[in-house]
Amino acid sequence: MPSRPMNPGGASPVRRRALLGTPVLAVLVALAGLAAYLTRDGRSPSKTPAVHTSSPAAPSTASSAPRTHPRALAVPPKTHDPVVFGKAAAVALWSYDTRAYSRTELRTALRGWLTSEDKYADRTSVDKAVPSPVLWKEMAANGQHAKATVNEGHFPDSFTRALQSDPGAITQAYIYAVTVSGKQSIAWKGSHDGGAESRTTTLAVQCRPHQPCALVGVMPSVAP
């Protein structure tokens, strides 16, 4: 993961923590308000991570699928930079390995990225990144797995402009919008490379001054 964050306008870490603002963005204290802000102006919905299945070579079940070449479940980085955290969260959301762990284990791990503040944590938006039980079983029968790479991450332009007009509002929730772009590569039994697809998503990330960043949720639309 890149160690240097993408800073809007070259803002310092201290200034980044003082960006949130305007009456419109005061609704960031509720995730629904953030979603409403990011989806205004006719923004198109973000793509959910693609899940592809190959035709199974032979009948099998998820429990009997080989669990070779396991990929460890991702854990949140200890960072106070929302862009760095957003990049890492995107990789975690776009990655899976049906050979190494169960759907339940993946969902539990992804929920571990969420803020501990229940009034902000949007578990449903994170759960949507996990394939359904039926689809997971089919994927596991084929040993399907995906890895992700990040090209860049940034604060959306419209978000940054709004934040700069009233820095003081950040002090209640410390929630930032972070847009991340990258690629998801998918493979399965008998394939060396199933191909790569571009991914872009906007995440809500909470970074309080004296706590590591945490995920608030996945926005329903991409903010450029």
C-alpha positions as semicolon CSV with decimal commas, in nm:
position;residue;x (nm);y (nm);z (nm)
1;M;0,000;0,000;0,000
2;P;0,137;0,345;-0,088
3;S;0,274;0,521;0,220
4;R;0,210;0,873;0,100
5;P;-0,148;1,001;0,102
6;M;-0,302;1,209;-0,173
7;N;-0,357;1,548;-0,017
8;P;-0,606;1,794;-0,168
9;G;-0,422;2,113;-0,248
10;G;-0,119;1,994;-0,054
11;A;-0,299;2,022;0,277
12;S;-0,098;1,930;0,588
13;P;-0,219;1,652;0,823
14;V;-0,330;1,916;1,076
15;R;-0,526;2,105;0,813
16;R;-0,679;1,785;0,680
17;R;-0,832;1,727;1,020
18;A;-0,990;2,071;1,004
19;L;-1,151;2,047;0,663
20;L;-1,507;1,934;0,731
21;G;-1,767;2,204;0,704
22;T;-2,066;2,396;0,565
23;P;-2,426;2,348;0,672
24;V;-2,463;2,088;0,398
25;L;-2,178;1,876;0,536
26;A;-2,292;1,911;0,894
27;V;-2,509;1,612;0,809
28;L;-2,193;1,403;0,816
29;V;-2,281;1,329;1,176
30;A;-2,526;1,084;1,020
31;L;-2,427;0,845;0,743
32;A;-2,751;0,908;0,560
33;G;-2,655;1,273;0,534
34;L;-2,319;1,186;0,384
35;A;-2,482;0,955;0,132
36;A;-2,727;1,227;0,034
37;Y;-2,442;1,472;-0,019
38;L;-2,234;1,237;-0,229
39;T;-2,524;1,124;-0,447
40;R;-2,651;1,469;-0,537
41;D;-2,599;1,629;-0,879
42;G;-2,690;1,306;-1,056
43;R;-2,379;1,112;-0,965
44;S;-2,382;0,761;-1,109
45;P;-2,390;0,461;-0,874
46;S;-2,058;0,304;-0,784
47;K;-1,980;-0,044;-0,905
48;T;-1,986;-0,316;-0,646
49;P;-1,692;-0,554;-0,666
50;A;-1,757;-0,795;-0,950
51;V;-1,798;-1,160;-0,872
52;H;-1,739;-1,401;-1,160
53;T;-1,790;-1,770;-1,162
54;S;-1,642;-2,016;-1,406
55;S;-1,816;-2,330;-1,518
56;P;-1,727;-2,598;-1,263
57;A;-1,511;-2,876;-1,400
58;A;-1,682;-3,128;-1,175
59;P;-1,954;-3,124;-0,908
60;S;-1,823;-3,032;-0,566
61;T;-1,921;-2,851;-0,252
62;A;-1,781;-2,551;-0,067
63;S;-1,668;-2,774;0,220
64;S;-1,464;-2,996;-0,011
65;A;-1,301;-2,713;-0,208
66;P;-0,923;-2,716;-0,176
67;R;-0,793;-2,458;0,068
68;T;-0,448;-2,418;-0,081
69;H;-0,251;-2,098;-0,128
70;P;-0,446;-1,924;0,148
71;R;-0,464;-1,546;0,153
72;A;-0,485;-1,394;0,499
73;L;-0,779;-1,173;0,585
74;A;-0,683;-0,806;0,583
75;V;-0,667;-0,608;0,906
76;P;-0,707;-0,230;0,937
77;P;-0,385;-0,026;0,934
78;K;-0,305;0,193;1,233
79;T;-0,309;0,529;1,059
80;H;-0,455;0,873;1,119
81;D;-0,465;0,959;0,750
82;P;-0,810;0,905;0,592
83;V;-0,672;0,859;0,239
84;V;-0,419;0,596;0,345
85;F;-0,692;0,416;0,537
86;G;-0,936;0,445;0,249
87;K;-0,691;0,282;0,010
88;A;-0,635;-0,009;0,247
89;A;-1,009;-0,050;0,306
90;A;-1,078;-0,060;-0,068
91;V;-0,824;-0,340;-0,113
92;A;-0,990;-0,535;0,168
93;L;-1,337;-0,486;0,020
94;W;-1,228;-0,591;-0,330
95;S;-1,034;-0,901;-0,219
96;Y;-1,149;-1,250;-0,121
97;D;-1,029;-1,610;-0,128
98;T;-1,287;-1,886;-0,107
99;R;-1,006;-2,142;-0,066
100;A;-0,877;-1,990;0,255
101;Y;-1,176;-1,890;0,466
102;S;-1,556;-1,895;0,481
103;R;-1,799;-1,624;0,380
104;T;-1,881;-1,568;0,747
105;E;-1,515;-1,520;0,830
106;L;-1,478;-1,266;0,549
107;R;-1,784;-1,072;0,657
108;T;-1,669;-1,070;1,019
109;A;-1,325;-0,947;0,916
110;L;-1,467;-0,665;0,703
111;R;-1,696;-0,557;0,985
112;G;-1,382;-0,531;1,197
113;W;-1,283;-0,230;0,984
114;L;-1,592;-0,038;1,097
115;T;-1,591;0,234;1,358
116;S;-1,691;0,122;1,705
117;E;-1,935;0,415;1,720
118;D;-2,261;0,241;1,637
119;K;-2,446;0,556;1,535
120;Y;-2,204;0,601;1,243
121;A;-2,116;0,243;1,143
122;D;-2,306;0,130;0,831
123;R;-2,271;-0,250;0,847
124;T;-2,518;-0,306;0,566
125;S;-2,305;-0,121;0,311
126;V;-2,003;-0,333;0,405
127;D;-2,201;-0,658;0,399
128;K;-2,300;-0,583;0,040
129;A;-1,936;-0,627;-0,060
130;V;-1,962;-0,995;0,040
131;P;-2,123;-1,239;-0,208
132;S;-2,447;-1,404;-0,102
133;P;-2,428;-1,747;0,067
134;V;-2,552;-1,922;-0,249
135;L;-2,304;-1,744;-0,475
136;W;-2,019;-1,795;-0,229
137;K;-2,085;-2,170;-0,231
138;E;-2,065;-2,177;-0,610
139;M;-1,748;-1,969;-0,607
140;A;-1,591;-2,192;-0,344
141;A;-1,663;-2,499;-0,557
142;N;-1,442;-2,340;-0,822
143;G;-1,174;-2,219;-0,580
144;Q;-1,240;-1,861;-0,686
145;H;-1,028;-1,583;-0,541
146;A;-0,963;-1,216;-0,608
147;K;-0,689;-0,971;-0,525
148;A;-0,694;-0,595;-0,558
149;T;-0,448;-0,318;-0,627
150;V;-0,500;0,055;-0,574
151;N;-0,401;0,318;-0,827
152;E;-0,483;0,626;-0,622
153;G;-0,703;0,775;-0,352
154;H;-0,821;1,131;-0,290
155;F;-1,079;1,353;-0,128
156;P;-1,350;1,423;-0,390
157;D;-1,323;1,774;-0,536
158;S;-1,677;1,872;-0,443
159;F;-1,625;1,736;-0,093
160;T;-1,301;1,930;-0,048
161;R;-1,452;2,257;-0,169
162;A;-1,739;2,225;0,073
163;L;-1,511;2,132;0,362
164;Q;-1,289;2,433;0,316
165;S;-1,572;2,679;0,369
166;D;-1,636;2,584;0,735
167;P;-1,353;2,384;0,899
168;G;-1,510;2,380;1,245
169;A;-1,782;2,128;1,167
170;I;-1,532;1,840;1,161
171;T;-1,504;1,837;1,538
172;Q;-1,821;1,639;1,598
173;A;-1,781;1,330;1,380
174;Y;-1,444;1,358;1,198
175;I;-1,586;1,176;0,895
176;Y;-1,423;1,216;0,555
177;A;-1,519;1,108;0,204
178;V;-1,240;0,924;0,021
179;T;-1,261;0,809;-0,340
180;V;-1,033;0,519;-0,436
181;S;-0,964;0,369;-0,778
182;G;-0,785;0,046;-0,862
183;K;-0,821;-0,297;-1,014
184;Q;-0,962;-0,633;-0,906
185;S;-0,806;-0,949;-1,050
186;I;-1,008;-1,271;-1,033
187;A;-0,895;-1,631;-1,083
188;W;-1,025;-1,983;-1,014
189;K;-0,926;-2,348;-1,044
190;G;-0,757;-2,420;-1,374
191;S;-0,698;-2,052;-1,454
192;H;-0,378;-1,859;-1,410
193;D;-0,542;-1,522;-1,463
194;G;-0,911;-1,460;-1,502
195;G;-0,857;-1,098;-1,597
196;A;-0,869;-0,765;-1,420
197;E;-1,147;-0,509;-1,390
198;S;-1,126;-0,145;-1,290
199;R;-1,287;-0,050;-0,959
200;T;-1,380;0,287;-0,810
201;T;-1,559;0,352;-0,484
202;T;-1,617;0,632;-0,237
203;L;-1,583;0,544;0,129
204;A;-1,677;0,728;0,446
205;V;-1,382;0,719;0,684
206;Q;-1,371;0,839;1,043
207;C;-1,038;0,971;1,172
208;R;-1,060;1,122;1,518
209;P;-0,740;1,304;1,627
210;H;-0,643;1,059;1,901
211;Q;-0,769;0,734;1,746
212;P;-0,668;0,535;1,436
213;C;-0,899;0,573;1,139
214;A;-1,198;0,343;1,096
215;L;-1,447;0,275;0,821
216;V;-1,793;0,430;0,844
217;G;-1,935;0,275;0,529
218;V;-1,936;0,240;0,152
219;M;-2,116;0,515;-0,033
220;P;-2,386;0,416;-0,283
221;S;-2,234;0,644;-0,548
222;V;-1,888;0,753;-0,654
223;A;-1,788;1,114;-0,590
224;P;-1,513;1,217;-0,838
